[in-house]
């Protein structure tokens, strides 16, 4: 009987243990943010990697998300003559939900995985030990700039995604489905409040924290050579994606 | 700078790696620790630089007990160290020049021009030229070790640790690295601690040799003392015969 509980309970104990370690890493990261040296150069380098280099994928996914949303809502709303609300629906969906979530998931695939792979490779090739021997704290040098860059750049990418998504929705709605351009824009102005956009951006900052922290945590704890790096990378993407979607629900429930 | 390990014990998941180990490394000499692969040599080295803390016992660097220090004080002590890792552990994302400049940029206020001069000087010390702009992936195994050594020497350390410096190299490159270790020690007068299972290399470079077996130092002394040791484990190891436990 005891073995049964041990067998069933072990994954939960491991999960709680891992959660505790992530929180400790977060505390350590925050404590290094306020201590010199501030690693401005590293932070800008990571901002370029997380933000600028993610723009193409965010633009493409944002545009097509807005476009498909316009088609779907058009056919639904047409049934009861509500085509004029397509613009507002696309804009609200993009700013409140799809902009932050799709951007975070795309950046997780591109950036979170790269963080886990790069730091994991540094771990198994003793580069992290080398940092310690040179009196450089790897949390400050490697993790802190990545976390700050992700928290700062995810909202920027989300704004781009929101805008491009609405433009994509406009293109499909007005140009292809012949919705009146003035009504399309007027409904957006009428229904979308500033708080919708701001709350979406707050969510995206939280997603940035999650994907960078999980990527760095999995990379930092890598063991077992190339196979270990592969394992850490896969786990970081899966855990980040699931965590983003779960936290999205709770943040939405609290904010909106 | 003297290195001293007193009654150091370390286990991983119930497996004893270091068992009440005692060792004093003489200052300004080359001491080589020999022993079979997986016998705990690298673990011992990581205790010396504070990457691993002992379960019990003490590690002294000079008069400081590093096993009892907090991270901040430990980092201060580590500035006296340079370490050459088994695969050099060069930062993949940086050029050779940036790798060597890294500890200098971190811990000094030298200008860029001054750092460039130091980097060239360190590369010259290890016999390399015109590689500052190359990436580590463009270097051969021997060159990577040399660059690793140049980086280890960047802050003029008082203690230099070498983790299996000749592993994976051809005999000619092994000899070159051996000569480089001896030359570096003479040039810097640093305390050098080398981990090796290469007997030829050991007798070429060592002032003192310590044999690690079963988590303990079972023999310590001059290369001649080790060469003529009556201890059967040491004799078998030097002769390259497998050691079987009964």
Interface residues (C-beta under 8 A of the other chain):
Chain A: X118 X121 X122 X125 X126 X127 X129 X130 X132 X133 X134 X135 X136 X137
Chain B: X46 X49 X50 X51 X71 X75 X76 X78 X79 X81 X82 X83 X85 X86 X87 X89 X90 X91 X92 X93 X102 X103 X106 X107
